[in-house]
Amino acid sequence: MSIEKSIEKNRKPLSNVRKWTVVFLFFVYVIAFFDRSNVSVLIADKSFTDVLGITADKSSQGLLVTSFLLFYGITCIFVGPIVQRCGVRKTIGYSLIAWAVMMAIMGSVSSFVLILVFRALLGIGEAVVGPCASKLVQTWFPVQERAKANSVWFTGSLLGQIIAMPLIAWIVAVSGWRASFYVLAVVGLVPVVIAFTFVYDRVSEHPRISEEEIEHITSGQKVETITSISEQNKVSFEFIKDRYYWLLVLIFSCGNAAAWGIVAWLPTYLKASLGFSWEQMGWIVAMPYIAGAVLVLCLAPLMDKYNTRAPFLTFSFIGFGIFYHFATVLKSTSAVLVSITLGFAILSLAPLAVFTIVQNIVKPNQVSTATGFVNGFANVFSSAIPYVMGVLYNKSGTLNSGLQLLIGLTVVAFISTIPLVKKRL
């Protein structure tokens, strides 16, 4: 027997502790998108809009989504250094508690202004998620596993929306809109226990990790190794000099705006424009997210296998533009639903590719801040889209003009991916 085969035979199996990191992130994103999606469903509920006095005002309904995105985006820009200094464990754990409290408060008030304020505060509280996720994935996974790792938490964001839509619609139908806030507040406390039990900021600190797994993680990280704790906690902004990074900011801003335009108005579009009932709407609105989750899980391994993500971005924006153009011109309800489903599913590849590229091109002491900037600029930009689509809806009486706006944004994103494809990122 050769020496190499003998070593391989006697090698201890990896402990796979790192996989629990993305399991935790999966649940965090499920909860986050429960909370984000709640209002998108409720603005299609007349009892909710009647209490707030905004039933006839689509722009005010859109503003409830806009307020979250605006403050979420602004906070993302500044929260990265906090995550870098305080660590993921404490930052995300205490933030989860704050989310639950704010959801409970929103369920108990009847003022449009107060709901608007607490939606903004929820946006501030959820801003830590992106930087925390990127920091954990970069710390706990080698380069060749990062797209797959990111696909797990991103699938959580899609599953959150898949479950949220029918679940919230059912709760509203059975117990009213206030109950939806209370249920989500209670459910939101579950990941808090996981955060303080399984999440660690450094690989070497985990009490149950094997030496073999530590070696597997560190040997597969191409980024510069930072050894001292003082260096690990030091905040760096060196990434702002990279022009490819700013292309990613532009790409994610356009793609995220398109996605939020759909998230904000799809329930209303299905119910008011296409005539589906609450029961039908709850499950039909989940179809794009189910298709997106399947596509992400199938294609994420290919991103790692071929060590390139930019071509998937290009494919994502071309597909969205084509299918949503069909959605604006087709007359058949079934054909419109198919176009909406496939277009959103293909667009779901974009965030996965963007976050993986960011994690691969920036250093460990920059990734929280760099991710925060990407998230921040993208969501500040995106925050205007639900409101603008509401204004267009008021004027035209249809969502088609808003969909054309989203198609235009993805054309800009598509053009911006070309340099990244040439760079083989």
N, C-alpha and C positions, 0 to 999 in steps of 0.2 A: 504493500500500500504506500502511495506517495505521501510525502510530508504534508502537502496541501490537502489531500483527502482526509488524512488523519486529523488535521486541525479542524476541518469542516465537520467531521463526524463528532468530535468532542466539544464543539462549540455549543454554549448554552443558548437556548432560545431567547429572543428578545422579550422583554417584559411587557412591551406595548402600553406602557403607562401613558405615552403621549396621546394615544387615541382617546383617552378620557377627557383630554383638553378640548377636542373638537365636539365630543358629546355634550360637554357643558355649554360650549358656544352654540351648538344646535338648539338647546333648550332656551338659551338667552334670546336668540333671534326669534324663536317661536313666540315667546312672551312679548318681545318688542313689537312684533308685527300684529299681534293681537291688539295691543294698545293703539297702534297707529291706524289700523284698519277700522276701528270701532266707529269713528265719526263718519267715515266714508259710507258705511251701511246706514247709520242713523239719519243722515241727511235725506235718505230716501223714505224715511218714516215721518208721516205727517204729524203724528202726535208729538214727536221730538221738535220738529221745526215750528209747530204751533206754540209750544211752550216758550220757545226762544223768540218767537215773533218774526221768523225769517222764511216762512213757507213760500211767499211769492218772490223772494229775492235770491236768485241763484248765485249772485256774486258774493253775498254774505255767507251762503252755504260753503262756497269754495274757500272763503277766508278762514274757515275753521281748519281746513287742511293746510292752507298757506301759513297760518300762524305757527303751527308745529314745525313746518319745514324751514321757515325763516330763522327761528331761534335755534333750531337744531343745527342748521348750517353755520350760523354765526359762532355758536359755541364750539362746534367741531374744529374751527380754525385755531382756537386757543386751548383746547383741552388736551391736545397731544402731549405737551410738556408736563402736564399734571400727571397723566398716566405714566410717563417716563420716570418721573421722580417718585411718585407714591406707589407705583406697582399696580398690576392688573387686579390682583386679589382683593385689595381693599377698595379700589376705585369702583369695580363692577359690583361688588357685594353690597356696598352702601347705596349705590345708585338704584339697584333693584328694589330696595326697601322704599326709596323715595318714589319710584314709579307707582308702586302699589298704593301708597298714601294718596297720591294725586288722582289716581283713578277713582278711589273711594270718594274723594271730595267732589269730583265732577258729577258723580252719580247723585249727589245730595243737593245740588244747586239748580236754579231755574232761570238764571240770567245768561243771556248771550255773551255779555262782556266777561263774566266770570269764567264761562266755559272757554272763551277765547284766551283769557289770561292763563288758565291752567293747561290748555293745549300748548301754549308757548313754554310754560314751565316744564311740561313733559318733554318737549323738544330739547330743552337744555339738559334735562336729566338723561335722556337717551343718547346724547352726543358722544358719550364715552365708548359706545359699543364698537364702532369701527376701529378706532385706535387700539382698543383692548384686543380685538380679534386679530388684527394684523400683528401686534406684538407677540401674542401667544403662538400664532402659527409660525412666525419667523424664528422664535426661540425654541419651539418644540419639534420642528420638522425640517429635515434636509430639503434642499432645493427640489430634488426629484419626486417629493411627495406633497409639495405645497398646493398644487392645483386640486389634487384629490382632497386634501385637508380643507381647503377653502370651499370645495363643493359641498362638504357636510354642513358647515354653518349656513352657507347660502341656501341649501335645501331647506334648512330650518326656517329661513325667512319666507320662503315660498310656502312651506307647509303651514306656517303661521297664518298666512293669508287664505290658504285652502280651507283650513279648519275655521278660521275666524268668520268668514262670510256666512256659511250656513249656520254656524253656532250662534252668532249674534242675531241673525235673522230669526232663528228659532226662539231664542231667549226673548226677543222683542215681541214676537207673536204670542208667547205664553205668559210672560211676566211684565212686559213693558220695557222701555228703553233704559230706565234707571238701573234695573237688574243687571243689564249687560255690563255696566261699569263695576258694580259690586262683585260680580262673578270673576271678572278679569283681575280685579284687585287681589282677591284671594289666591287665584291661580298664579299670579305674579310673584308670590312669596316662595314658591317651590324652589326655584334655582338659587335662592339665597343660601340655603343649606349646602347645596352642591358647591357653591363658590368658596365657602370657608372650610370645606372638607377636602376637596380634590384639586383645587387650583393653586399652583405655585408659580412664582415669578421667574425662578431659575431652575434649570434642569437638575443641577447638583443638589438642590434643597429638598427634592421629593424623597420621602422616606422609603418608598417602595420601588424605586427605579433601579434597574440592574446596570452594572458597568458596561455590559454589552450594548444596552440601549443608548446609554450616554455616548459611547463610541460611534454607534450608528448615526445618531443625530449630528454630532459635531463634525464627523468626517465628511458628511454630505452637505455641509454649509459652505458655500463658496464665498460668502461675504466675509469681510475682515473680522477676525476673532477679537473680542474685547474681553480681557481677562480680569481686570480689577473691578470691584464693586463701584468704586468712585467713577470709573469710566462708563460703566453700565448706566449709571444714573445721570450722567451728563447729557444735557440736551444739545443737539446739533441741528443747524439749518443748512448744512452744506448741499442738500438735495435741491435747493431752489436754483442752483446754477445749471441744472440738467434740463436741457430743452425738451428732451423726451418725456420728462416728468410733467412738464407743463402741457404737453400734448395730451397726456393721460388725464390731466385736470379738465381740459376742454372736452375730451371725448366722454368722460364720465358725467360731466355737467349736462351735456346734450342727451345722453342716454338716460340718465336719472330723471331728467325733466319729462322725457317721453313716458317713462314708467309711471311716474307719479301722476301724470295727466290721466293715465288709464286707471290707476288705483282710485283716484279721487272721484271719477265720474262714471265708471263702469256700472256700479249698482243702479245708479239713477237712470243711466242709458237703457239698461235692460228692463227696468221696471216702467219708466215713463215713456220711452221711445218705442221699445219693442213689445211692450204689453205683458211682460211676464209677471206672475203672482209672486208674493213673498216666498212661498215654498219653492217654486221653480227657480226664482232668482238666486236664492241662497246657494243652490248647487251649481247652477250654470255659471255663476260668477267665479266659482272655484276652478273651472275647467282650464283657463289659461295658466294658472299656477301649477296645476297637476302636470300639464304638458311641459311646462318650464322645468319642473323638478326632474322629470324623466329625462329630458334632453341634457340637463346639466350633469346628472349622474352618469349618463352614457358617454358624454364627450369630454368630461374633465380628465379621465385617464389618458386620453389622446393628447391633451395639452402637455402632460408630463412626459408621455412616451416620446413625442417628437420635439420636446423642449422648446416649444414656441406657442405663444398665446395670441399674438397680434392678428394672424389670419382669422381666428375665431371672432375677433372684434369686427373685422370687415364683413364677414358672413352674417353676423348678428344684425348689423345696421341695414344691410341690403335686404335681408329677409323681412325685417320689420316694415321698412318702407313699402315694399311690394305688397305685403298682405294687408296693411292698413289702408293703402290706396284702394285695394279691392273692397274693403269694408265701407268705403265712402261712396262707391259707385254701384255696388250690387244691390238688387232689390229683394232677393230671397232672404228671409230671416235666418234660415239654416246656413246659407253661404256666408252671411255676415258673421255669424257666431264662429264658424270654422276659421274665417280670416282673422278675427280678433284673437282667437285661441292660439293659432300658429304664429302670428306676428309677435304676441307677447312672449310665447315660449322661446322663440329665437332670440328675442331681446334679452332674455334672462342670462344668456351666456356672457354678456358684456361686463357686468360687475365682477363676475368670477375671474375673467381674464385681466381686468384692470387691477384688482387687488393683488393678484399673483405677480404681475409685472412689477408693481410698486415694491412688494416684499423682496423681489429679486434684485432690484437696481439700487436700493438704498441700504445703508448700514444699520446694524442693530440699534444704535443709540439715536437713529433718525426715524425709524419706521413708525412709531406712534405719532410723531408730529407730522410726518409726511402723509400718513393716512388721514389724519385729522384735517389737513389742508385740502386733500382731494375731496373728502366727504363734505367739508365745510363750504368750499366754493361751489360744489355741485348742488348742494341743497339750498344755499342762498339763492342761486340762480333758479333752481326748480321751484322754489317757494312761490314765485309769481305765476307759475303755469296754471294751477287749479283756479286761481282767481281770474286770470285772463280768459280761461276756457269758460268760466261762469259768465263773464261779460259777453263773450261771443255767443254763448247759449241764450242769454237774455235777448240779444239783438236778432238772432237768426231763427230761434226756436228749434234748433237742431244742434247736435254735437259734431256734425261733419266738419264744420269750419275749424273747430278745435283739433280734430284729428289731423287735418291738413297742416296745422301748425306743428304738431308732433312729428309728422313726416319730414317737414323741412328741417327740424332739429337733427334728425338722424342722418340726413344728407350731409350736413356739416360734420357730424361725427365720422361718417364713412370716409370723407375726404381726409380727415385728420389721422386716420389709421394707416394711411399709405406709407409715411416715413417709418412707422414702427414695424411694418411688415418688411420693409427693406433692411432694417436694422436687425431683423430676426429676433425680436424681443418676445 
